[in-house]
Amino acid sequence: MTPSSFALAVITDNVATLTKIPGVGKKTAQRLILELKDKIKTGAPFLSAPVFIH
């Protein structure tokens, strides 16, 4: 998953996409959305670094 697809999944509340990440279930995906949505919308600097989740 690319950083941009991760950010898009968080912004659009796409739990299904986030649960495709190994080790992330429905509750974790919902928590990621809750905690990161506002940060990503404001252009959080951590998205500028490449992050690859296999």
N, CA, C and O atoms as a GROMACS GRO file, in nm:
protein
  216
    1MET      N    1   0.085  -0.116   0.000
    1MET     CA    2   0.000   0.000   0.000
    1MET      C    3   0.090   0.123   0.000
    1MET      O    4   0.184   0.134   0.078
    2THR      N    5   0.059   0.213  -0.087
    2THR     CA    6   0.137   0.337  -0.095
    2THR      C    7   0.086   0.437   0.007
    2THR      O    8  -0.027   0.425   0.055
    3PRO      N    9   0.167   0.535   0.042
    3PRO     CA   10   0.121   0.637   0.136
    3PRO      C   11  -0.003   0.710   0.088
    3PRO      O   12  -0.092   0.742   0.166
    4SER      N   13  -0.009   0.737  -0.042
    4SER     CA   14  -0.126   0.809  -0.093
    4SER      C   15  -0.252   0.723  -0.086
    4SER      O   16  -0.360   0.775  -0.058
    5SER      N   17  -0.242   0.592  -0.111
    5SER     CA   18  -0.360   0.507  -0.101
    5SER      C   19  -0.401   0.489   0.045
    5SER      O   20  -0.520   0.478   0.075
    6PHE      N   21  -0.305   0.486   0.135
    6PHE     CA   22  -0.336   0.481   0.278
    6PHE      C   23  -0.410   0.608   0.320
    6PHE      O   24  -0.512   0.601   0.388
    7ALA      N   25  -0.358   0.722   0.279
    7ALA     CA   26  -0.421   0.850   0.313
    7ALA      C   27  -0.562   0.858   0.256
    7ALA      O   28  -0.654   0.904   0.324
    8LEU      N   29  -0.579   0.815   0.132
    8LEU     CA   30  -0.711   0.816   0.071
    8LEU      C   31  -0.809   0.726   0.147
    8LEU      O   32  -0.924   0.763   0.167
    9ALA      N   33  -0.763   0.610   0.188
    9ALA     CA   34  -0.847   0.518   0.264
    9ALA      C   35  -0.889   0.581   0.397
    9ALA      O   36  -1.004   0.565   0.439
   10VAL      N   37  -0.798   0.650   0.461
   10VAL     CA   38  -0.830   0.715   0.589
   10VAL      C   39  -0.929   0.830   0.567
   10VAL      O   40  -1.028   0.841   0.640
   11ILE      N   41  -0.903   0.913   0.469
   11ILE     CA   42  -0.989   1.029   0.444
   11ILE      C   43  -1.130   0.988   0.404
   11ILE      O   44  -1.227   1.054   0.440
   12THR      N   45  -1.141   0.880   0.328
   12THR     CA   46  -1.272   0.836   0.279
   12THR      C   47  -1.339   0.733   0.370
   12THR      O   48  -1.441   0.675   0.333
   13ASP      N   49  -1.284   0.712   0.488
   13ASP     CA   50  -1.340   0.615   0.584
   13ASP      C   51  -1.350   0.475   0.526
   13ASP      O   52  -1.448   0.404   0.552
   14ASN      N   53  -1.252   0.435   0.449
   14ASN     CA   54  -1.255   0.305   0.382
   14ASN      C   55  -1.193   0.197   0.470
   14ASN      O   56  -1.074   0.166   0.458
   15VAL      N   57  -1.274   0.142   0.558
   15VAL     CA   58  -1.229   0.040   0.651
   15VAL      C   59  -1.184  -0.085   0.576
   15VAL      O   60  -1.086  -0.149   0.614
   16ALA      N   61  -1.254  -0.121   0.470
   16ALA     CA   62  -1.222  -0.242   0.394
   16ALA      C   63  -1.080  -0.238   0.338
   16ALA      O   64  -1.009  -0.339   0.342
   17THR      N   65  -1.038  -0.125   0.288
   17THR     CA   66  -0.902  -0.112   0.234
   17THR      C   67  -0.798  -0.123   0.345
   17THR      O   68  -0.696  -0.190   0.328
   18LEU      N   69  -0.824  -0.059   0.457
   18LEU     CA   70  -0.728  -0.062   0.567
   18LEU      C   71  -0.716  -0.201   0.629
   18LEU      O   72  -0.609  -0.236   0.678
   19THR      N   73  -0.823  -0.279   0.627
   19THR     CA   74  -0.815  -0.414   0.685
   19THR      C   75  -0.737  -0.510   0.597
   19THR      O   76  -0.710  -0.622   0.639
   20LYS      N   77  -0.700  -0.469   0.477
   20LYS     CA   78  -0.614  -0.550   0.391
   20LYS      C   79  -0.469  -0.548   0.437
   20LYS      O   80  -0.388  -0.631   0.397
   21ILE      N   81  -0.436  -0.452   0.522
   21ILE     CA   82  -0.302  -0.443   0.579
   21ILE      C   83  -0.288  -0.555   0.682
   21ILE      O   84  -0.372  -0.568   0.770
   22PRO      N   85  -0.184  -0.636   0.671
   22PRO     CA   86  -0.166  -0.745   0.767
   22PRO      C   87  -0.163  -0.694   0.912
   22PRO      O   88  -0.090  -0.601   0.945
   23GLY      N   89  -0.243  -0.757   0.996
   23GLY     CA   90  -0.246  -0.721   1.137
   23GLY      C   91  -0.345  -0.611   1.172
   23GLY      O   92  -0.359  -0.575   1.288
   24VAL      N   93  -0.414  -0.557   1.071
   24VAL     CA   94  -0.513  -0.452   1.095
   24VAL      C   95  -0.653  -0.509   1.075
   24VAL      O   96  -0.691  -0.548   0.965
   25GLY      N   97  -0.727  -0.514   1.184
   25GLY     CA   98  -0.865  -0.559   1.178
   25GLY      C   99  -0.960  -0.441   1.171
   25GLY      O  100  -0.917  -0.327   1.155
   26LYS      N  101  -1.088  -0.470   1.182
   26LYS     CA  102  -1.189  -0.366   1.169
   26LYS      C  103  -1.174  -0.257   1.276
   26LYS      O  104  -1.181  -0.138   1.245
   27LYS      N  105  -1.154  -0.297   1.400
   27LYS     CA  106  -1.143  -0.199   1.509
   27LYS      C  107  -1.019  -0.112   1.493
   27LYS      O  108  -1.024   0.009   1.516
   28THR      N  109  -0.909  -0.173   1.456
   28THR     CA  110  -0.785  -0.096   1.435
   28THR      C  111  -0.801   0.001   1.319
   28THR      O  112  -0.756   0.115   1.328
   29ALA      N  113  -0.864  -0.044   1.212
   29ALA     CA  114  -0.886   0.044   1.096
   29ALA      C  115  -0.973   0.163   1.136
   29ALA      O  116  -0.945   0.276   1.096
   30GLN      N  117  -1.076   0.138   1.213
   30GLN     CA  118  -1.162   0.247   1.259
   30GLN      C  119  -1.086   0.344   1.348
   30GLN      O  120  -1.108   0.465   1.342
   31ARG      N  121  -0.998   0.292   1.429
   31ARG     CA  122  -0.919   0.379   1.517
   31ARG      C  123  -0.819   0.462   1.436
   31ARG      O  124  -0.798   0.580   1.464
   32LEU      N  125  -0.757   0.400   1.335
   32LEU     CA  126  -0.666   0.474   1.248
   32LEU      C  127  -0.739   0.590   1.182
   32LEU      O  128  -0.688   0.702   1.176
   33ILE      N  129  -0.858   0.563   1.133
   33ILE     CA  130  -0.937   0.668   1.069
   33ILE      C  131  -0.968   0.779   1.168
   33ILE      O  132  -0.950   0.897   1.138
   34LEU      N  133  -1.014   0.742   1.287
   34LEU     CA  134  -1.050   0.839   1.388
   34LEU      C  135  -0.932   0.929   1.426
   34LEU      O  136  -0.946   1.050   1.439
   35GLU      N  137  -0.815   0.867   1.443
   35GLU     CA  138  -0.700   0.943   1.493
   35GLU      C  139  -0.623   1.017   1.384
   35GLU      O  140  -0.558   1.117   1.412
   36LEU      N  141  -0.628   0.969   1.260
   36LEU     CA  142  -0.544   1.028   1.156
   36LEU      C  143  -0.617   1.114   1.054
   36LEU      O  144  -0.553   1.190   0.981
   37LYS      N  145  -0.748   1.105   1.048
   37LYS     CA  146  -0.823   1.175   0.944
   37LYS      C  147  -0.795   1.325   0.942
   37LYS      O  148  -0.764   1.380   0.837
   38ASP      N  149  -0.807   1.390   1.056
   38ASP     CA  150  -0.784   1.535   1.061
   38ASP      C  151  -0.639   1.571   1.031
   38ASP      O  152  -0.612   1.673   0.969
   39LYS      N  153  -0.546   1.488   1.076
   39LYS     CA  154  -0.405   1.515   1.052
   39LYS      C  155  -0.371   1.504   0.904
   39LYS      O  156  -0.294   1.584   0.850
   40ILE      N  157  -0.428   1.405   0.838
   40ILE     CA  158  -0.400   1.387   0.696
   40ILE      C  159  -0.465   1.498   0.615
   40ILE      O  160  -0.405   1.548   0.519
   41LYS      N  161  -0.584   1.539   0.652
   41LYS     CA  162  -0.653   1.647   0.580
   41LYS      C  163  -0.576   1.777   0.587
   41LYS      O  164  -0.583   1.858   0.495
   42THR      N  165  -0.501   1.798   0.695
   42THR     CA  166  -0.426   1.923   0.709
   42THR      C  167  -0.285   1.910   0.651
   42THR      O  168  -0.203   2.001   0.667
   43GLY      N  169  -0.255   1.800   0.584
   43GLY     CA  170  -0.125   1.784   0.520
   43GLY      C  171  -0.016   1.744   0.616
   43GLY      O  172   0.088   1.810   0.623
   44ALA      N  173  -0.037   1.638   0.690
   44ALA     CA  174   0.062   1.592   0.786
   44ALA      C  175   0.196   1.563   0.718
   44ALA      O  176   0.199   1.498   0.614
   45PRO      N  177   0.306   1.609   0.776
   45PRO     CA  178   0.438   1.592   0.714
   45PRO      C  179   0.485   1.448   0.705
   45PRO      O  180   0.574   1.418   0.625
   46PHE      N  181   0.430   1.356   0.786
   46PHE     CA  182   0.477   1.218   0.782
   46PHE      C  183   0.443   1.150   0.650
   46PHE      O  184   0.500   1.045   0.620
   47LEU      N  185   0.352   1.205   0.573
   47LEU     CA  186   0.317   1.143   0.446
   47LEU      C  187   0.420   1.171   0.336
   47LEU      O  188   0.415   1.110   0.229
   48SER      N  189   0.512   1.263   0.360
   48SER     CA  190   0.611   1.293   0.259
   48SER      C  191   0.719   1.185   0.250
   48SER      O  192   0.787   1.174   0.148
   49ALA      N  193   0.735   1.107   0.354
   49ALA     CA  194   0.832   0.999   0.353
   49ALA      C  195   0.768   0.872   0.296
   49ALA      O  196   0.654   0.839   0.331
   50PRO      N  197   0.838   0.800   0.211
   50PRO     CA  198   0.779   0.677   0.155
   50PRO      C  199   0.763   0.570   0.261
   50PRO      O  200   0.856   0.538   0.334
   51VAL      N  201   0.644   0.515   0.266
   51VAL     CA  202   0.612   0.407   0.359
   51VAL      C  203   0.546   0.296   0.280
   51VAL      O  204   0.446   0.319   0.212
   52PHE      N  205   0.600   0.179   0.287
   52PHE     CA  206   0.543   0.066   0.214
   52PHE      C  207   0.502  -0.042   0.311
   52PHE      O  208   0.582  -0.088   0.392
   53ILE      N  209   0.376  -0.081   0.302
   53ILE     CA  210   0.323  -0.186   0.387
   53ILE      C  211   0.296  -0.306   0.300
   53ILE      O  212   0.221  -0.298   0.202
   54HIS      N  213   0.357  -0.417   0.334
   54HIS     CA  214   0.341  -0.538   0.252
   54HIS      C  215   0.247  -0.634   0.318
   54HIS      O  216   0.220  -0.741   0.264
   0.00000   0.00000   0.00000
